[in-house]
Amino acid sequence: MTGHDMTGHDMAGRDVTGCGTEGRDVSGGWERLDRRTVGTGLGWVIGPAIPATAVVALAGPSPRTVIPLLALLTVFAGIAVLVTLRYATTRFRVTDERVELRAGLLFRRHRSIPRDRVRAVDLTAGPAHRLFGLAVVRVDAGEQQAGLRLDAIAGPRAEHLRRLLLGGGTAAQRDNTLAGLRPRWIGFALLSSWTPLIGLAPFGAFFRVLDIFGVEPAEVGFLRDAWAAASTTSPALLVVAAVVTVTVIGLVGALALYVEVWWRFRLSRESDGAYRVRRGLLTTRSLSLEESRLRGVELAEPAPLRWGGGARLRALVAGMKPDDSEERTSAALLPPAPRVTALRVAAQVLGGPALEVPLRPHPRAALRRRLLRAVWPLVPAALALAGLGAWLSWVPGALWLLAPACALVTVPLAVGAYRSLGHGLAGPYLVTRYGAALRRTVALRRDGVIGWTFGTSPAQRRRGLMTLTAATAAGAYRVKDVGVGEGVVFAEEAVPGLLAPFLVSSVSPPAPPRS
């Protein structure tokens, strides 16, 4: 039998991590980053140089364009030098109790994390890192303590550290695949809410680069020709052509983004109980989530995705920073996928179909509140447009009709928002659902609730409604517009005893015995 020590060698001293002794500093147990990290710094120069040089070539070489190009390349060359200095000054080590990082040349920094505080280990490899066989290791210690980032070490060594820090040992582990990417799922990328912005992004970036180099759009040949052709085209046809162009670019960009982020996606459950997500085409990511950190799941259904029968599934993870978009993305258990698949995976993670239980309806007062919010802003808008039409002769008098016409959109959204409302209990989970344009269904572990917040606005108080918020280590989740009495009863039913010290009993205490 062969044993393994903490440095990734067997009893005979042979390396079992696949990275040899490259980048290893055996003095004091401290290790260097991999020396190939220096090569990735070249990407900071080559990457930006290509589009910048292309812009200069289109506009024509001149002191006005060449000088900013040289200045930009100088800046990125300095970044490459900083990458080299970081390699030379960074050391890390893993002991039985702690993970430590030392870095800095003029200002030294020493960061240390207790190993029992490690909550997740994220492995990321961009195109440059993959070219050199490297990976970036991000050690997450939860919301209360800053993590560590090792950029970068050899891929096999990174995988070895991941298993070691998560307490799974160094030996290979068997896993059970729960879900993998299907080719037909890529079609859900076309239902992204970000498609219009993706279509406009290339134009914004291009004109921004022209502005940086001081180049007027009229000085670029093909832009000048396009503007001349547009001046002879009818405005309606020009608008249609612009919308079609932006839409096509947006759809292609959404497809490309989906493939880049979710290519070779696989969700698996490892033998130690952790859930592991692997994904990415050019930039690969591997994230392990400890089962003990899971507090539930969230099923998100944006309107376009919902109309196509799709949904997104995300884990609710203790210690996750709510405002950290990178961590929220890391907690995704599925890409945009069929709703039935998301419900199946959620049932496997939760141990039962908690997201599919019938939910309790909310009072009709919640519907009236939403209808009022959908209609009343249209009244001052209609009056303002009518006044504008009476004041300015060139403004059509019927322009005020646009305001009531908006009710054809806002009223159905209000009704849909009310129909989405619901709450209930499903075994060890409490379930809440809300939202119209983005409907969210949350299944939250009842034993993970550490407190309740009862909130009422003036409009809610007039209708006998309240918003109930469950506070957990994975964030706060709301039951919106529930009846006041029903909300209090539900909170006590979901987590018995938590509200007991704050509730006033309707039964009078027994009178003290007479002396």
C-alpha positions as CSV (number, residue, x, y, z in Angstrom):
1,M,0.0,0.0,0.0
2,T,1.2,3.5,-0.8
3,G,0.5,6.5,1.4
4,H,0.5,10.2,0.5
5,D,1.8,13.1,2.5
6,M,0.6,16.7,2.5
7,T,3.1,17.8,-0.2
8,G,1.7,15.4,-2.8
9,H,4.5,12.7,-2.6
10,D,4.2,9.1,-1.6
11,M,6.2,7.3,1.1
12,A,9.1,6.7,-1.3
13,G,9.4,10.3,-2.1
14,R,7.8,10.1,-5.6
15,D,5.7,13.0,-6.8
16,V,2.0,12.0,-7.2
17,T,0.6,15.4,-8.2
18,G,2.0,15.3,-11.7
19,C,3.9,18.6,-11.3
20,G,7.2,17.4,-10.1
21,T,9.3,19.8,-8.0
22,E,8.8,22.7,-10.5
23,G,8.1,25.9,-8.6
24,R,8.7,24.2,-5.2
25,D,10.7,25.9,-2.4
26,V,11.3,23.2,0.2
27,S,12.8,25.6,2.7
28,G,10.4,26.1,5.6
29,G,7.6,24.4,3.6
30,W,7.0,27.5,1.5
31,E,6.2,27.1,-2.2
32,R,6.6,29.4,-5.1
33,L,4.1,30.1,-7.9
34,D,4.9,28.1,-11.0
35,R,7.6,29.9,-13.1
36,R,5.4,29.6,-16.2
37,T,3.3,32.3,-14.6
38,V,5.7,34.8,-16.2
39,G,4.6,33.6,-19.6
40,T,1.0,34.5,-19.0
41,G,2.0,38.1,-18.5
42,L,2.7,38.4,-22.2
43,G,-1.1,38.1,-22.7
44,W,-1.4,41.6,-21.1
45,V,0.7,43.0,-24.0
46,I,-0.4,40.9,-27.0
47,G,-4.1,40.9,-26.3
48,P,-4.7,44.7,-26.2
49,A,-2.1,45.3,-28.9
50,I,-4.1,43.5,-31.6
51,P,-7.3,45.7,-31.6
52,A,-5.4,48.9,-30.8
53,T,-3.1,48.2,-33.8
54,A,-6.1,47.5,-36.0
55,V,-7.7,50.8,-35.1
56,V,-4.5,52.7,-36.0
57,A,-4.3,50.8,-39.3
58,L,-7.9,51.7,-40.2
59,A,-7.4,55.4,-39.3
60,G,-3.9,55.6,-40.9
61,P,-0.6,56.0,-39.0
62,S,0.0,59.5,-37.7
63,P,1.5,61.0,-34.6
64,R,-2.0,61.5,-33.2
65,T,-2.7,57.7,-33.4
66,V,0.8,56.2,-33.0
67,I,1.7,58.1,-29.8
68,P,-1.4,56.8,-27.8
69,L,-0.7,53.3,-29.2
70,L,2.9,53.4,-27.9
71,A,1.7,54.8,-24.5
72,L,-0.9,52.0,-24.2
73,L,1.6,49.3,-25.0
74,T,4.0,50.8,-22.5
75,V,1.3,50.6,-19.8
76,F,0.6,46.9,-20.6
77,A,4.3,46.1,-20.7
78,G,4.5,47.5,-17.2
79,I,1.7,45.2,-16.1
80,A,3.7,42.3,-17.5
81,V,6.7,43.4,-15.4
82,L,4.5,43.5,-12.3
83,V,3.4,39.9,-13.1
84,T,7.1,38.9,-13.1
85,L,7.7,40.7,-9.8
86,R,4.6,39.0,-8.3
87,Y,6.1,35.6,-9.2
88,A,9.4,36.5,-7.6
89,T,7.9,37.7,-4.3
90,T,5.0,35.3,-3.7
91,R,5.2,32.3,-1.5
92,F,2.5,30.1,0.0
93,R,2.2,27.0,2.2
94,V,-0.4,24.6,3.6
95,T,0.1,23.3,7.1
96,D,-2.1,21.1,9.2
97,E,-3.9,24.1,10.7
98,R,-3.6,27.0,8.2
99,V,-3.2,28.2,4.6
100,E,-0.7,31.1,4.3
101,L,0.3,33.5,1.6
102,R,3.2,36.0,1.6
103,A,3.6,38.5,-1.2
104,G,5.0,42.0,-1.9
105,L,8.3,43.6,-2.6
106,L,8.2,47.1,-1.0
107,F,5.1,46.4,1.1
108,R,5.1,42.9,2.4
109,R,1.7,41.1,3.0
110,H,1.1,38.0,5.0
111,R,-2.4,36.5,4.9
112,S,-3.4,33.4,6.8
113,I,-6.6,31.4,6.8
114,P,-7.5,28.6,9.3
115,R,-8.1,25.4,7.3
116,D,-11.4,24.8,9.1
117,R,-12.6,28.1,7.7
118,V,-12.1,27.1,4.1
119,R,-15.6,27.0,2.4
120,A,-14.8,26.5,-1.3
121,V,-11.9,26.2,-3.6
122,D,-12.3,27.5,-7.1
123,L,-10.0,26.6,-10.0
124,T,-9.9,28.9,-13.0
125,A,-7.8,28.6,-16.2
126,G,-8.0,31.3,-18.9
127,P,-6.6,30.8,-22.4
128,A,-3.1,31.9,-21.4
129,H,-3.1,29.7,-18.3
130,R,-4.3,26.7,-20.3
131,L,-1.6,27.3,-22.9
132,F,1.0,26.9,-20.1
133,G,-0.8,24.2,-18.2
134,L,-1.6,26.5,-15.2
135,A,-4.6,27.3,-13.0
136,V,-5.6,30.0,-10.7
137,V,-6.6,28.7,-7.2
138,R,-9.1,30.8,-5.2
139,V,-9.6,29.8,-1.6
140,D,-12.9,31.1,-0.2
141,A,-13.1,31.5,3.6
142,G,-16.7,32.8,3.7
143,E,-18.1,36.3,4.0
144,Q,-16.4,37.3,7.2
145,Q,-12.8,36.7,6.1
146,A,-10.9,37.5,2.9
147,G,-9.8,34.6,0.8
148,L,-6.6,33.8,-1.0
149,R,-5.8,33.8,-4.7
150,L,-2.8,31.9,-6.1
151,D,-2.1,33.0,-9.6
152,A,-0.9,30.6,-10.8
153,I,0.3,27.1,-10.1
154,A,0.5,23.9,-12.2
155,G,-2.8,22.3,-13.0
156,P,-2.2,18.9,-11.3
157,R,-0.9,20.7,-8.2
158,A,-4.0,22.9,-8.2
159,E,-6.3,19.9,-8.2
160,H,-4.2,18.3,-5.4
161,L,-4.7,21.5,-3.3
162,R,-8.4,21.5,-4.0
163,R,-8.8,18.0,-2.6
164,L,-6.5,18.7,0.3
165,L,-8.1,21.9,1.4
166,L,-11.7,20.5,1.2
167,G,-10.8,17.6,3.4
168,G,-11.2,15.0,0.7
169,G,-7.6,13.7,0.8
170,T,-5.3,13.5,-2.1
171,A,-6.5,10.3,-3.7
172,A,-8.8,10.4,-6.7
173,Q,-12.5,10.3,-5.8
174,R,-15.4,8.8,-7.6
175,D,-18.3,11.1,-8.5
176,N,-21.9,10.7,-9.6
177,T,-22.9,12.9,-12.5
178,L,-26.2,14.7,-11.9
179,A,-26.4,16.8,-15.1
180,G,-24.4,17.6,-18.2
181,L,-24.7,20.0,-21.0
182,R,-27.1,19.0,-23.8
183,P,-26.7,20.5,-27.3
184,R,-30.3,21.6,-27.4
185,W,-29.9,23.7,-24.3
186,I,-27.7,26.1,-26.3
187,G,-31.0,27.4,-27.8
188,F,-31.9,28.9,-24.5
189,A,-29.1,31.5,-25.0
190,L,-31.4,33.1,-27.6
191,L,-33.9,33.9,-24.8
192,S,-31.4,35.9,-22.8
193,S,-32.7,39.3,-21.5
194,W,-29.2,40.7,-22.2
195,T,-29.5,40.2,-26.0
196,P,-30.1,43.9,-26.9
197,L,-27.2,45.1,-24.7
198,I,-24.9,42.5,-26.2
199,G,-25.9,43.7,-29.7
200,L,-25.0,47.3,-28.8
201,A,-21.8,46.5,-26.9
202,P,-19.5,46.1,-30.0
203,F,-20.5,49.5,-31.3
204,G,-20.0,51.2,-28.0
205,A,-16.6,49.6,-27.6
206,F,-15.5,50.5,-31.1
207,F,-16.5,54.2,-30.8
208,R,-14.9,54.3,-27.4
209,V,-11.6,53.1,-28.8
210,L,-11.9,55.8,-31.6
211,D,-12.4,58.4,-28.9
212,I,-9.3,57.2,-26.9
213,F,-7.1,57.6,-30.0
214,G,-8.7,60.9,-30.9
215,V,-10.1,59.6,-34.2
216,E,-13.3,61.1,-35.6
217,P,-15.7,58.5,-37.0
218,A,-15.9,60.5,-40.3
219,E,-12.1,59.9,-40.7
220,V,-12.7,56.1,-40.9
221,G,-13.3,55.1,-44.5
222,F,-16.1,52.5,-44.2
223,L,-17.9,54.6,-41.6
224,R,-17.9,57.6,-43.9
225,D,-19.3,55.4,-46.7
226,A,-22.0,54.0,-44.4
227,W,-23.1,57.4,-43.3
228,A,-23.3,58.6,-47.0
229,A,-25.5,55.6,-47.9
230,A,-27.7,56.2,-44.8
231,S,-28.4,59.8,-45.7
232,T,-30.1,58.7,-48.9
233,T,-32.2,56.0,-47.2
234,S,-35.7,56.5,-45.8
235,P,-35.7,56.9,-42.0
236,A,-38.1,54.0,-41.5
237,L,-35.9,51.6,-43.5
238,L,-32.9,52.9,-41.6
239,V,-34.5,52.2,-38.2
240,V,-35.5,48.7,-39.3
241,A,-32.0,47.9,-40.6
242,A,-30.5,49.2,-37.3
243,V,-32.8,47.1,-35.2
244,V,-32.2,44.0,-37.3
245,T,-28.4,44.5,-37.1
246,V,-28.3,44.9,-33.4
247,T,-30.6,41.9,-32.9
248,V,-28.5,39.6,-35.1
249,I,-25.3,40.7,-33.3
250,G,-27.0,40.3,-30.0
251,L,-28.2,36.8,-30.8
252,V,-24.8,35.7,-32.1
253,G,-23.1,37.2,-29.1
254,A,-25.5,35.5,-26.6
255,L,-24.8,32.2,-28.3
256,A,-21.1,32.7,-28.1
257,L,-21.2,33.8,-24.5
258,Y,-23.3,30.8,-23.5
259,V,-20.9,28.4,-25.2
260,E,-17.9,30.1,-23.7
261,V,-19.3,30.0,-20.1
262,W,-21.1,26.6,-20.1
263,W,-19.2,24.4,-22.6
264,R,-18.5,20.9,-21.2
265,F,-20.6,21.7,-18.2
266,R,-21.0,18.9,-15.7
267,L,-22.5,18.8,-12.2
268,S,-21.5,15.9,-10.1
269,R,-21.6,14.7,-6.5
270,E,-18.3,13.5,-5.2
271,S,-17.8,10.6,-2.8
272,D,-17.2,13.0,0.1
273,G,-20.7,14.6,-0.4
274,A,-19.5,17.8,-2.1
275,Y,-21.1,19.1,-5.3
276,R,-18.6,20.0,-8.1
277,V,-19.4,22.2,-11.1
278,R,-17.0,22.1,-14.1
279,R,-17.5,24.3,-17.1
280,G,-15.9,26.6,-19.7
281,L,-14.5,26.6,-23.3
282,L,-11.7,29.1,-23.4
283,T,-11.7,29.9,-19.6
284,T,-12.3,26.7,-17.6
285,R,-13.7,26.7,-14.1
286,S,-14.0,24.0,-11.4
287,L,-15.8,24.8,-8.2
288,S,-16.6,22.5,-5.3
289,L,-19.5,23.3,-2.8
290,E,-19.5,21.5,0.5
291,E,-22.9,20.0,1.3
292,S,-22.7,21.4,4.8
293,R,-22.7,25.0,3.3
294,L,-25.9,24.5,1.2
295,R,-28.9,26.2,2.6
296,G,-31.3,25.5,-0.3
297,V,-31.7,26.4,-4.0
298,E,-33.3,29.2,-6.1
299,L,-35.1,28.6,-9.3
300,A,-35.0,31.8,-11.4
301,E,-37.3,32.2,-14.4
302,P,-36.9,35.4,-16.4
303,A,-39.9,36.1,-18.6
304,P,-38.2,35.3,-22.0
305,L,-36.7,32.1,-20.6
306,R,-40.0,31.1,-18.9
307,W,-41.9,31.5,-22.2
308,G,-39.5,29.1,-23.7
309,G,-39.9,26.5,-20.9
310,G,-36.5,27.2,-19.4
311,A,-35.1,28.2,-16.0
312,R,-31.9,28.7,-14.1
313,L,-30.9,26.9,-10.9
314,R,-28.6,28.3,-8.2
315,A,-27.4,27.0,-4.9
316,L,-27.9,29.1,-1.7
317,V,-24.5,28.9,-0.1
318,A,-23.6,30.0,3.5
319,G,-20.9,32.6,3.6
320,M,-21.5,33.8,0.0
321,K,-21.2,37.6,-0.5
322,P,-24.6,38.8,-1.8
323,D,-23.1,41.7,-3.8
324,D,-20.3,39.5,-5.3
325,S,-21.5,38.7,-8.9
326,E,-18.6,36.3,-9.4
327,E,-19.6,34.3,-6.3
328,R,-23.3,34.3,-7.4
329,T,-22.2,32.9,-10.8
330,S,-20.0,30.3,-9.1
331,A,-23.1,29.0,-7.2
332,A,-25.0,28.2,-10.4
333,L,-25.9,24.5,-10.4
334,L,-27.2,24.6,-14.0
335,P,-27.0,26.9,-17.1
336,P,-30.2,28.1,-18.6
337,A,-31.9,24.7,-19.2
338,P,-35.4,23.1,-19.5
339,R,-37.5,23.7,-16.4
340,V,-38.1,20.0,-15.9
341,T,-34.4,19.4,-15.8
342,A,-33.9,22.2,-13.3
343,L,-36.7,20.7,-11.1
344,R,-35.1,17.2,-11.3
345,V,-31.7,18.5,-10.3
346,A,-33.2,20.5,-7.5
347,A,-35.0,17.4,-6.2
348,Q,-31.7,15.5,-6.2
349,V,-29.9,18.3,-4.3
350,L,-32.7,18.9,-1.8
351,G,-33.6,15.2,-1.3
352,G,-37.1,15.7,-2.5
353,P,-39.4,17.8,-4.9
354,A,-39.6,20.8,-2.5
355,L,-40.0,23.2,-5.4
356,E,-43.0,21.4,-6.7
357,V,-45.2,21.5,-3.6
358,P,-48.5,23.4,-3.8
359,L,-48.1,26.9,-2.4
360,R,-50.6,28.9,-0.3
361,P,-52.2,31.8,-2.1
362,H,-51.9,35.4,-0.9
363,P,-54.7,37.7,0.0
364,R,-56.6,39.5,-2.8
365,A,-55.4,42.8,-1.3
366,A,-52.0,41.9,-2.8
367,L,-53.6,41.9,-6.2
368,R,-55.3,45.3,-5.7
369,R,-52.0,46.7,-4.5
370,R,-50.2,45.6,-7.6
371,L,-53.0,46.8,-9.9
372,L,-52.9,50.2,-8.3
373,R,-49.1,50.5,-8.8
374,A,-49.6,49.5,-12.4
375,V,-52.2,52.1,-13.2
376,W,-51.8,55.2,-11.1
377,P,-48.4,56.4,-12.5
378,L,-50.1,56.5,-16.0
379,V,-52.5,59.2,-14.9
380,P,-49.9,62.0,-14.3
381,A,-48.0,60.8,-17.4
382,A,-51.2,61.2,-19.5
383,L,-51.8,64.7,-18.1
384,A,-48.2,65.7,-18.7
385,L,-48.4,64.6,-22.3
386,A,-51.7,66.2,-22.9
387,G,-50.4,69.5,-21.5
388,L,-47.3,69.2,-23.7
389,G,-49.5,68.7,-26.8
390,A,-51.6,71.8,-25.9
391,W,-48.5,73.9,-25.3
392,L,-46.4,72.9,-28.3
393,S,-48.0,73.1,-31.7
394,W,-45.6,70.6,-33.2
395,V,-46.4,67.9,-30.6
396,P,-49.4,65.6,-31.7
397,G,-52.4,66.2,-29.6
398,A,-53.1,62.5,-29.3
399,L,-49.7,61.8,-27.8
400,W,-51.3,61.5,-24.3
401,L,-52.9,58.2,-25.5
402,L,-49.5,56.5,-25.2
403,A,-49.9,56.6,-21.3
404,P,-53.1,54.6,-21.1
405,A,-51.8,52.3,-23.9
406,C,-49.0,51.3,-21.5
407,A,-51.7,49.7,-19.3
408,L,-51.8,46.9,-21.9
409,V,-48.4,45.9,-20.6
410,T,-48.4,47.0,-16.9
411,V,-51.7,45.5,-15.9
412,P,-50.9,41.9,-17.2
413,L,-47.5,42.2,-15.4
414,A,-49.3,43.1,-12.2
415,V,-51.7,40.2,-12.5
416,G,-48.8,37.9,-13.3
417,A,-46.9,39.2,-10.3
418,Y,-49.9,38.3,-8.0
419,R,-50.2,34.8,-9.5
420,S,-46.6,34.2,-8.8
421,L,-47.0,34.9,-5.1
422,G,-47.0,31.9,-2.9
423,H,-45.4,30.3,0.2
424,G,-45.5,27.0,2.0
425,L,-43.6,24.2,3.8
426,A,-42.1,21.1,2.2
427,G,-40.5,18.8,4.9
428,P,-37.3,20.5,6.1
429,Y,-37.7,23.4,3.7
430,L,-39.8,26.6,3.5
431,V,-40.7,27.7,0.0
432,T,-41.4,31.2,-1.2
433,R,-42.2,32.5,-4.7
434,Y,-42.5,36.0,-6.1
435,G,-41.8,38.1,-9.2
436,A,-43.3,38.7,-12.7
437,A,-40.6,39.7,-15.1
438,L,-38.2,37.6,-13.1
439,R,-40.0,34.9,-11.1
440,R,-38.0,33.4,-8.3
441,T,-38.9,30.2,-6.3
442,V,-36.7,29.6,-3.3
443,A,-36.5,26.5,-1.2
444,L,-34.7,27.3,2.1
445,R,-33.7,25.0,4.9
446,R,-35.8,25.8,7.9
447,D,-33.0,25.0,10.4
448,G,-30.8,27.5,8.6
449,V,-33.1,30.4,9.5
450,I,-31.5,32.5,12.2
451,G,-34.0,35.3,12.4
452,W,-37.2,36.9,11.0
453,T,-37.9,40.5,9.9
454,F,-41.5,41.8,9.7
455,G,-41.8,44.9,7.4
456,T,-44.9,46.9,6.5
457,S,-45.1,50.0,4.3
458,P,-47.9,52.5,4.7
459,A,-49.7,51.0,1.6
460,Q,-49.3,47.5,3.2
461,R,-50.7,48.6,6.6
462,R,-53.8,50.0,4.9
463,R,-54.5,46.6,3.4
464,G,-53.4,44.4,6.3
465,L,-50.3,43.1,4.5
466,M,-46.7,42.6,5.5
467,T,-43.4,41.3,4.0
468,L,-41.8,38.5,6.0
469,T,-38.0,38.1,5.6
470,A,-36.1,35.1,6.6
471,A,-32.4,35.8,7.5
472,T,-29.9,33.0,6.9
473,A,-26.1,32.7,6.5
474,A,-26.8,32.5,2.8
475,G,-28.7,35.8,2.6
476,A,-32.2,37.1,3.3
477,Y,-35.3,35.8,1.4
478,R,-38.8,37.3,1.5
479,V,-42.4,36.2,1.6
480,K,-44.0,39.3,0.0
481,D,-47.5,40.7,0.7
482,V,-48.8,38.0,3.1
483,G,-51.5,38.7,5.6
484,V,-50.3,40.0,8.9
485,G,-51.7,37.3,11.0
486,E,-50.9,34.6,8.5
487,G,-47.3,35.8,8.2
488,V,-46.7,35.5,12.0
489,V,-48.3,32.1,12.1
490,F,-46.2,30.9,9.1
491,A,-43.0,32.1,10.7
492,E,-43.7,30.3,13.9
493,E,-44.8,27.2,12.0
494,A,-41.6,27.2,9.8
495,V,-39.2,27.6,12.7
496,P,-41.0,26.6,15.9
497,G,-39.8,28.4,19.0
498,L,-37.8,31.2,17.3
499,L,-40.6,33.8,17.7
500,A,-41.9,32.4,21.0
501,P,-40.2,35.0,23.3
502,F,-41.7,37.8,21.2
503,L,-45.3,36.6,20.9
504,V,-48.0,37.6,23.3
505,S,-50.2,34.7,24.4
506,S,-54.0,35.2,24.2
507,V,-54.4,33.1,27.3
508,S,-54.1,35.0,30.6
509,P,-51.5,33.7,33.0
510,P,-52.9,31.9,36.1
511,A,-53.5,34.1,39.1
512,P,-51.0,33.8,41.9
513,P,-52.1,31.8,44.9
514,R,-53.5,33.8,47.8
515,S,-51.6,33.7,51.0
